[in-house]
């Protein structure tokens, strides 16, 4: 495993909920990242935002790690959940909230 892969793996496995995004939760730098931040904030889940703009290696590394071509990417309990469209659809259907509670992740709405 390369250094960047180890870094990503560690972030994914040591945080219950991780969002790899453009920008930070307080200042998203793309609309898609911003939408996922709004959803996560709305359901009141604690999560870690990782800014992929901080390094080209990280930006490419996360795509290789997940085999998913776009950012943002949400991970829950070490598993890749999806990008913006998937998260939005899951949220609207109530599936994101269910997934979080099944995995034992606390939310405000629960």
VEXMINU-976958 format. One record per atom (N, C-alpha, C, CB): x, y, z; residue number from 1. Coordinates in pm, whole numbers, plus 50000, padded with zeros to 5 digits. Glycine has a CB too. Layout:
c1, c2, c3, nr
X, Y, Z, NUM
...
***
This chain:
c1, c2, c3, nr
50084, 49880, 50000, 1
50000, 50000, 50000, 1
50088, 50124, 50000, 1
49905, 50001, 50122, 1
50052, 50220, 49919, 2
50129, 50344, 49916, 2
50097, 50427, 50039, 2
50101, 50424, 49787, 2
50179, 50527, 50065, 3
50156, 50615, 50179, 3
50019, 50680, 50176, 3
50262, 50721, 50183, 3
49976, 50724, 50058, 4
49846, 50793, 50050, 4
49733, 50694, 50074, 4
49829, 50862, 49911, 4
49749, 50573, 50025, 5
49648, 50470, 50048, 5
49635, 50436, 50195, 5
49682, 50344, 49969, 5
49750, 50431, 50262, 6
49749, 50405, 50407, 6
49681, 50517, 50482, 6
49892, 50387, 50459, 6
49708, 50640, 50441, 7
49645, 50757, 50503, 7
49493, 50748, 50489, 7
49698, 50888, 50439, 7
49446, 50720, 50366, 8
49302, 50711, 50340, 8
49241, 50597, 50420, 8
49275, 50691, 50189, 8
49307, 50482, 50416, 9
49259, 50364, 50488, 9
49244, 50393, 50637, 9
49354, 50246, 50466, 9
49343, 50463, 50692, 10
49341, 50498, 50833, 10
49225, 50593, 50866, 10
49474, 50560, 50874, 10
49205, 50695, 50780, 11
49094, 50789, 50801, 11
48960, 50716, 50798, 11
49098, 50901, 50694, 11
48945, 50629, 50699, 12
48819, 50556, 50679, 12
48791, 50462, 50796, 12
48824, 50476, 50547, 12
48897, 50399, 50847, 13
48877, 50298, 50951, 13
48876, 50355, 51093, 13
48984, 50193, 50941, 13
48935, 50473, 51111, 14
48941, 50525, 51248, 14
48833, 50630, 51278, 14
49078, 50587, 51273, 14
48751, 50664, 51179, 15
48639, 50756, 51200, 15
48510, 50687, 51158, 15
48658, 50889, 51122, 15
48405, 50700, 51238, 16
48278, 50635, 51203, 16
48223, 50686, 51071, 16
48175, 50657, 51313, 16
48229, 50817, 51052, 17
48176, 50878, 50930, 17
48280, 50975, 50875, 17
48040, 50951, 50958, 17
48320, 50954, 50752, 18
48421, 51040, 50688, 18
48370, 51084, 50552, 18
48557, 50965, 50673, 18
48384, 51214, 50527, 19
48348, 51268, 50396, 19
48474, 51323, 50330, 19
48239, 51379, 50409, 19
48514, 51260, 50221, 20
48623, 51314, 50139, 20
48558, 51413, 50045, 20
48702, 51200, 50061, 20
48600, 51539, 50054, 21
48528, 51647, 49986, 21
48622, 51753, 49935, 21
48426, 51709, 50078, 21
48566, 51842, 49851, 22
48642, 51960, 49807, 22
48610, 52072, 49905, 22
48605, 52001, 49659, 22
48714, 52114, 49979, 23
48694, 52215, 50083, 23
48675, 52147, 50218, 23
48573, 52304, 50050, 23
48615, 52221, 50310, 24
48594, 52172, 50446, 24
48445, 52180, 50478, 24
48678, 52254, 50549, 24
48400, 52110, 50584, 25
48258, 52119, 50620, 25
48211, 52263, 50642, 25
48232, 52037, 50744, 25
48299, 52346, 50697, 26
48262, 52486, 50720, 26
48268, 52572, 50594, 26
48353, 52546, 50823, 26
48342, 52525, 50495, 27
48359, 52602, 50371, 27
48376, 52508, 50253, 27
48480, 52698, 50382, 27
48266, 52443, 50212, 28
48274, 52353, 50097, 28
48311, 52432, 49972, 28
48141, 52277, 50075, 28
48393, 52373, 49886, 29
48437, 52444, 49766, 29
48381, 52383, 49637, 29
48586, 52444, 49760, 29
48274, 52305, 49650, 30
48197, 52266, 49532, 30
48056, 52236, 49575, 30
48261, 52144, 49460, 30
47962, 52254, 49485, 31
47820, 52238, 49517, 31
47785, 52098, 49565, 31
47737, 52271, 49397, 31
47848, 51997, 49505, 32
47816, 51859, 49541, 32
47863, 51829, 49684, 32
47881, 51761, 49442, 32
47985, 51875, 49716, 33
48034, 51857, 49853, 33
47943, 51932, 49950, 33
48181, 51907, 49865, 33
47903, 52053, 49911, 34
47814, 52135, 49994, 34
47681, 52067, 50022, 34
47790, 52268, 49929, 34
47625, 52001, 49922, 35
47497, 51931, 49941, 35
47510, 51819, 50043, 35
47446, 51875, 49808, 35
47618, 51742, 50033, 36
47636, 51631, 50127, 36
47658, 51684, 50269, 36
47755, 51541, 50084, 36
47735, 51793, 50282, 37
47755, 51857, 50412, 37
47619, 51900, 50472, 37
47849, 51980, 50399, 37
47535, 51961, 50389, 38
47403, 52004, 50436, 38
47320, 51886, 50487, 38
47326, 52077, 50324, 38
47324, 51777, 50414, 39
47249, 51657, 50454, 39
47301, 51603, 50586, 39
47256, 51548, 50344, 39
47434, 51590, 50597, 40
47493, 51535, 50719, 40
47466, 51627, 50838, 40
47645, 51516, 50702, 40
47474, 51758, 50815, 41
47446, 51854, 50923, 41
47299, 51846, 50963, 41
47482, 51997, 50880, 41
47212, 51831, 50863, 42
47068, 51826, 50889, 42
47032, 51705, 50976, 42
46991, 51821, 50756, 42
47091, 51588, 50945, 43
47057, 51472, 51026, 43
47140, 51466, 51154, 43
47078, 51345, 50945, 43
47233, 51560, 51167, 44
47302, 51577, 51295, 44
47402, 51468, 51328, 44
47203, 51586, 51404, 44
47472, 51422, 51227, 45
47571, 51317, 51251, 45
47710, 51380, 51264, 45
47569, 51211, 51137, 45
47789, 51329, 51357, 46
47928, 51372, 51369, 46
48008, 51308, 51257, 46
47988, 51336, 51509, 46
48084, 51386, 51185, 47
48166, 51329, 51078, 47
48293, 51409, 51064, 47
48088, 51325, 50945, 47
48389, 51347, 50998, 48
48515, 51415, 50970, 48
48518, 51450, 50823, 48
48637, 51327, 51009, 48
48548, 51574, 50791, 49
48566, 51616, 50653, 49
48714, 51613, 50618, 49
48506, 51756, 50629, 49
48748, 51552, 50505, 50
48887, 51551, 50459, 50
48891, 51627, 50327, 50
48941, 51404, 50442, 50
48967, 51736, 50324, 51
48976, 51822, 50206, 51
49072, 51763, 50103, 51
49020, 51964, 50245, 51
49017, 51712, 49992, 52
49104, 51650, 49890, 52
49178, 51755, 49808, 52
49021, 51562, 49798, 52
49139, 51881, 49821, 53
49210, 51987, 49747, 53
49347, 52016, 49808, 53
49127, 52114, 49744, 53
49370, 51961, 49928, 54
49498, 51989, 49995, 54
49614, 51917, 49926, 54
49491, 51946, 50142, 54
49585, 51816, 49845, 55
49695, 51747, 49777, 55
49646, 51672, 49653, 55
49763, 51649, 49873, 55
49721, 51684, 49543, 56
49687, 51612, 49420, 56
49693, 51462, 49442, 56
49781, 51652, 49307, 56
49788, 51420, 49527, 57
49804, 51279, 49555, 57
49679, 51224, 49624, 57
49929, 51255, 49644, 57
49625, 51302, 49716, 58
49503, 51262, 49787, 58
49384, 51263, 49692, 58
49477, 51355, 49907, 58
49377, 51364, 49606, 59
49266, 51375, 49511, 59
49259, 51252, 49421, 59
49281, 51503, 49425, 59
49375, 51208, 49370, 60
49379, 51088, 49287, 60
49365, 50962, 49372, 60
49509, 51083, 49206, 60
49430, 50964, 49487, 61
49433, 50847, 49574, 61
49295, 50799, 49618, 61
49515, 50877, 49695, 61
49207, 50894, 49649, 62
49074, 50856, 49697, 62
48992, 50791, 49585, 62
48999, 50978, 49754, 62
49014, 50837, 49462, 63
48943, 50777, 49347, 63
48991, 50633, 49324, 63
48965, 50862, 49219, 63
49121, 50612, 49340, 64
49176, 50477, 49326, 64
49127, 50387, 49440, 64
49330, 50482, 49323, 64
49124, 50444, 49560, 65
49087, 50368, 49680, 65
48946, 50311, 49667, 65
49097, 50458, 49805, 65
48854, 50393, 49617, 66
48713, 50354, 49611, 66
48670, 50300, 49475, 66
48627, 50471, 49647, 66
48757, 50316, 49375, 67
48715, 50290, 49237, 67
48592, 50372, 49200, 67
48686, 50141, 49217, 67
48585, 50492, 49250, 68
48473, 50582, 49224, 68
48532, 50711, 49169, 68
48386, 50608, 49355, 68
48482, 50761, 49053, 69
48553, 50869, 48983, 69
48529, 51010, 49037, 69
48514, 50866, 48841, 69
48430, 51027, 49123, 70
48394, 51164, 49162, 70
48406, 51189, 49311, 70
48253, 51194, 49117, 70
48410, 51316, 49345, 71
48414, 51365, 49482, 71
48284, 51443, 49502, 71
48543, 51456, 49510, 71
48219, 51445, 49613, 72
48258, 51386, 49742, 72
48234, 51235, 49748, 72
48182, 51453, 49854, 72
48296, 51175, 49849, 73
48277, 51033, 49878, 73
48252, 51018, 50028, 73
48401, 50948, 49832, 73
48144, 50949, 50061, 74
48109, 50929, 50202, 74
48136, 50785, 50243, 74
47962, 50964, 50226, 74
48202, 50771, 50358, 75
48230, 50640, 50416, 75
48165, 50633, 50554, 75
48382, 50615, 50426, 75
48101, 50520, 50582, 76
48042, 50496, 50714, 76
48098, 50365, 50767, 76
47885, 50492, 50708, 76
48160, 50370, 50884, 77
48217, 50252, 50949, 77
48305, 50171, 50852, 77
48105, 50162, 51003, 77
48390, 50243, 50778, 78
48486, 50176, 50692, 78
48433, 50136, 50555, 78
48536, 50057, 50759, 78
48304, 50159, 50530, 79
48248, 50120, 50400, 79
48213, 50242, 50317, 79
48123, 50033, 50419, 79
48245, 50233, 50187, 80
48209, 50340, 50093, 80
48058, 50338, 50072, 80
48285, 50323, 49958, 80
47991, 50450, 50095, 81
47846, 50458, 50077, 81
47812, 50515, 49940, 81
47783, 50544, 50187, 81
47877, 50626, 49901, 82
47848, 50680, 49769, 82
47887, 50826, 49758, 82
47704, 50664, 49737, 82
47851, 50882, 49643, 83
47875, 51022, 49615, 83
47749, 51104, 49636, 83
47927, 51040, 49474, 83
47749, 51225, 49585, 84
47641, 51320, 49610, 84
47502, 51267, 49571, 84
47668, 51449, 49536, 84
47487, 51216, 49449, 85
47355, 51171, 49403, 85
47301, 51057, 49488, 85
47361, 51128, 49257, 85
47389, 50961, 49516, 86
47349, 50845, 49596, 86
47310, 50889, 49736, 86
47463, 50740, 49603, 86
47390, 50975, 49798, 87
47363, 51022, 49934, 87
47230, 51098, 49936, 87
47478, 51113, 49985, 87
47209, 51185, 49836, 88
47085, 51263, 49832, 88
46963, 51171, 49818, 88
47088, 51364, 49715, 88
46972, 51071, 49728, 89
46861, 50978, 49710, 89
46836, 50896, 49836, 89
46888, 50885, 49592, 89
46943, 50850, 49899, 90
46929, 50772, 50023, 90
46866, 50857, 50132, 90
47066, 50718, 50069, 90
46909, 50982, 50142, 91
46856, 51074, 50243, 91
46707, 51096, 50222, 91
46930, 51209, 50239, 91
46668, 51123, 50097, 92
46527, 51151, 50067, 92
46440, 51029, 50094, 92
46511, 51194, 49921, 92
46495, 50909, 50076, 93
46419, 50786, 50099, 93
46425, 50741, 50245, 93
46471, 50675, 50008, 93
46504, 50814, 50327, 94
46520, 50775, 50467, 94
46621, 50663, 50486, 94
46388, 50732, 50523, 94
46687, 50622, 50377, 95
46780, 50509, 50386, 95
46912, 50546, 50451, 95
46806, 50454, 50248, 95
46954, 50670, 50433, 96
47081, 50713, 50493, 96
47069, 50711, 50646, 96
47121, 50856, 50444, 96
46957, 50762, 50695, 97
46931, 50764, 50839, 97
46928, 50620, 50893, 97
46799, 50837, 50870, 97
46861, 50529, 50819, 98
46854, 50388, 50861, 98
46992, 50325, 50864, 98
46763, 50309, 50767, 98
47071, 50351, 50758, 99
47206, 50295, 50751, 99
47288, 50339, 50872, 99
47275, 50338, 50619, 99
47281, 50468, 50904, 100
47359, 50520, 51016, 100
47315, 50454, 51147, 100
47344, 50675, 51026, 100
47184, 50441, 51168, 101
47141, 50382, 51295, 101
47173, 50231, 51300, 101
46991, 50404, 51314, 101
47164, 50162, 51185, 102
47203, 50021, 51181, 102
47350, 50002, 51218, 102
47177, 49962, 51043, 102
47432, 50099, 51177, 103
47576, 50089, 51202, 103
47611, 50143, 51342, 103
47656, 50166, 51095, 103
47510, 50188, 51415, 104
47533, 50238, 51550, 104
47590, 50378, 51556, 104
47624, 50146, 51621, 104
47563, 50458, 51452, 105
47612, 50597, 51448, 105
47497, 50689, 51493, 105
47663, 50637, 51304, 105
47524, 50769, 51594, 106
47419, 50857, 51649, 106
47385, 50969, 51555, 106
47463, 50914, 51783, 106
47255, 51000, 51544, 107
47210, 51116, 51468, 107
47112, 51194, 51555, 107
47145, 51074, 51333, 107
47093, 51319, 51518, 108
47003, 51408, 51590, 108
46859, 51362, 51571, 108
47020, 51554, 51542, 108
46829, 51319, 51447, 109
46692, 51286, 51409, 109
46645, 51153, 51468, 109
46680, 51281, 51260, 109
46739, 51074, 51519, 110
46702, 50940, 51566, 110
46625, 50945, 51698, 110
46828, 50854, 51583, 110
***
